[in-house]
Amino acid sequence: MTLLGSGEFCQNQIVKVGSNAYGIQCHFELTPEMFEVWINEDEELLQLDKNVLQENFEAIKTEYIGVGRRLVQNFLKIAGY
């Protein structure tokens, strides 16, 4: 297994096994609407400052969405679509 991506809270986020098996443990599909639901309902996120969470997400939103799209596009390309 080859580690392709890691994160602060989840060390093994993207892995590859062999030539065509991939694993992804992250939420690259996160939208601003989903984020709002999470920060208003998730037990752990409710313990944090909502304004800080919103500011942080706003600061990375464009890049985050772009990376998510590239992940899906790359996956589809590898899968032959």
Buried (B, 14 or more C-beta within 10 A) or exposed (E): EEEEBBEEEEEEBBBBEEEEEBEEEBEBEBEEEEBBEBBEEEEEEEEEEEEEBBEEBEEEBEEBBEEBEEBEEEEEEEEEE
